[in-house]
Amino acid sequence: MTALPSWTNWYLTGVVINGTPEYVRSAIEASLKRLDVDYIDLYYQHRVDPNTPIEDTMSELKKLVEEGKIKYIGLSEASPETIKRAHAIHPITALQTEWSLWTRDIEKQIVPLCRELGIGIVPYSPLGRGFFGGKGVVETLPANSFLPNLPRFQGENLDKNKTLYMKIEMLAKKHGCTPAQLALAWVLHQGTDVAPIPGTTKIKNLDSNIGSLKVKLTEEDLKEVSDAVSINEVAGNAMPDVLSQLHWKFGNTPPKGSKVST
């Protein structure tokens, strides 16, 4: 397997997710200075600090809202319990979490909870880390790509998953769009409270992403697309075991009044 990418290395080499009030404030102040702005519209706690009670983090973010330095608060990859505890301190506006045709584990717990609390959902990697855009299937992966480190892009798993791509490719022809546009349209159709953030460095892909807004899917269409990528048929985990702690299922914090020593 290829060497782990830089974003994996920083995690493995001891960079800590820090949600302490002191760090939250210093990070905000630094961001405002770098951006040369008076406030930030939406500020996320990007991943959950497992050593700091979420109430402590949120209390500081609440102060920053009251001071006018941020407008809205978001969380990323937080567990249901963490979301509820955070929301009790100050309303959470958005939850950023992975959601795509082949990563749908948030649908049973996270999505219903967000809708109960009125929290918007911001899916990252809505194209399955580029898979439904053809990466690893019709497009050769660059030598410096991190994708070969992900189980779904490795060996037999990738061979099996290519079948799923072919199914979406066939359905995309039916809807007069590309597989990437169909996959992104599927996410967009999950609700008016869903705002996916597909990443790209190419203008042609940006144009393609915008084009997905023109793809209209009925309930029957959505079911057909969902069934084409049965979760039981997806080969491999979304992330390597070494990064499993970044998953929302592990996005928990200690009870208020306690702090885990590191």
N, C-alpha and C positions, 0 to 999 in steps of 0.2 A: 504494500500500500504506500502511496505517496506520503511525503512529510506533512505533518499537521499544519494547517494554515495559521497565519499570524494571529487571527482573532481567537483561535483555539489555544495557541501558545500563551497568550496573555492570561487566559483563565487558568491554565495548568501551572503557570509559574508564580502564582500567588497573588495576583491582583484580586482584591476583595471587593465585593458588592457592599457599599457602605450607605446605610440609611440613617445614620445618626443625625440628630438635629444640627450639630455643628457642621457636619460635612454637607448636609442639604443646603444650609445657608451659604456656605462658602462656594458651593457649586453654582448656585443661582447668581451670586454676586459676580463670579467669574464669567458666567455666560452673558450676563447683561453687559459687562465691560467689553467682551470680545465682539458681541453683536452690535454694540453701541446703540442699544435701545433702552427705553424706560421700563418695559415690561415684556413678558413672554406670554403668548396666548394660551398655549397648552403645554404644561410641563409634566413629564412622566417620571415616576420612579421606575427606571428601566431595569427590570428584574427586582427580585425581593431580597432584602438583606435578612438572612436567616438568624442573625444574632441580635437584631434590634426590634423590639416590639413595634408593630406597624402603627400603633397609637402615637408613639414618639415621633416617628417620621411624619405622619399626617398632621400632628399638632404643629410642627414647624412649617409645613407646607401651608396649613391654614393661616398661620401668621403672615406668611408671604403674600397670600391672597388678600388679606386684610390691609397689608401695606401697599397693595397695588403693584407688586413686582411680578406676579403671575395672575392670570385670569381664571384658568381652569386647571384641575389636577387629573392626571392619568396614572394608571398602573400598567405594568407589563408582566405577563406570565405569573399572575398571582392566583393562589388557590381560592376556592369559594369562601372559606372561612376568613382568609385575609381580606378579600374584597368586602365582605360584610363588616368586619371590624374597622376597616379603613373608611368605608362609607358612613359609618356611625359618627366619625369624627368630623368629616366634611364630605359633601357630595363628590363622588367620583364622576367625571364627565366621560372618560373614555378608557377602555381596556384594550391594550394592544396584545394580540396573541396569534399564534399560527393557526390558519384555517384555509384549507384548500380542498380540492376534490379528493386528495388522498391523505389528508390529515383532518379528521373530523371529530376528534375525541372531545372537543369542547361542547358538542351539541347537546349532551345529556345533562350536564351540570352548569357549565359556565354561561352558555347562551340564555337559558331560562332565568338564571339569577340576574344577569345583566338587564334583561327585559323587565324583571320584577322591580329592579331598583332604578330603572331609567338610565342605564349606562350604555353609551354607544360602544360599538365593537369595531376595532381597527385591525383587520387581519393582515399580518405580514406574510410574505411568501405565498400569495394567493395563487401563483402558478406552480406551486409545488417545487420551489427553488429552481424554477426555470424548466422543469421536466415537461410541463404541458406546452412550453414554448419550443420544445424539441431538443433541449440540452441532453446529450447522452444518447439521443435516439437518431435524429436526423442531423444533428449538429455535433461535431466532435468537440470534446471538452478541451480547453486550453491546458497546457502543461502546468500552469500555476493555479488552476482551479481548485477550490476547496471541495467541490462536489464529490470527487472520488473517495473522500473520507466519510461520506454519509452512506450508511448501509444500503439504502435504496438505489444507489448508483454503483453498486459493486457487483461484479461477477454474475452469478446466477440470479441474484435479486434483480439486477438491471435487465437481464434477458427476459425474466418473467414480467417485469413492469412494462416493457416495451409493448406488450399485448394491450395493456390498458391505454397506452397512448394511441395505438392504432384504432381502438374503439372510439376514442374521442375524435380522432381525425375523420372517421367515417361520419360521425354525427355532425361535425363542423361543416362538412360538405353539404349536408342536409339543410343547415341553417345559413349557408352562404357566407361562412366566416372561417377564420383560422382556428386550429385547436387552442391556441393561446387565448384568443378572443372568447371562445366558448367557455373555457375554464374560468376566465375572469368574469364573464357574464353570469356564470353560475353563482359565484360568490356575491356579486352585486345584487342578484335576485333573492338573496337570503333575508333581506329586509331593508327598510329605509333607514334603519339604525346602524347599517353596516357600511363602512368606508375603507375598502381595501387599499393597501399601499404597495403596488407592484414596483419593484426597483428595476431600473435600466440605465445603461450608459449610452444607448444608441437612440437617435432620433426616430429611426424607423420603428423601433419597438415602442417608443412613446406614442407614436401615431397609431400603432396597432392597439395599444392599451385603450386609447381614447375611442377607437372604433368599436370596442366591446360594448360601449354604451348604446350602440344601435342594435345590438342583438337582443331581441325580445323573446322571452321564454315563458310558456304557459306552465301551469302546475304539472301537466302531463309531460311537458318537455323536461322540466327539472327532475322529475322522477326518472325519466329515461336516462338522463345524463348521470344522475347519482348511481343508478343501477349499473351503468357501464363501468364505473370504477368502484366496485364493491370493496369495502374496507377489508373484508376477509381475503380478498385476492391480492392486496398490496403486499409485496415482498420486502421485508426489512423494516427496521425501525426508522423513524424520522431523523433521529440523531444518534450518534455513537454513544455507547455506554458512558464514556468519560465525561460527556456533557449532559447526562441525564438530570443532574441536579438543577439545570436551568429550565426544566419543564414545569408547567404550572402546577402539576400535582405535588411538587416539592416546594412551591412558593409559599411556605409558612413562616411565621415568626413566633418568638417566645411570647408568653402571656405578658400583659402590661405589668410593670413592676419588676420584671426580671430581665437579665441579659446574659446570653451565653458567652462564656469566655472563649477566646480564640487562641 
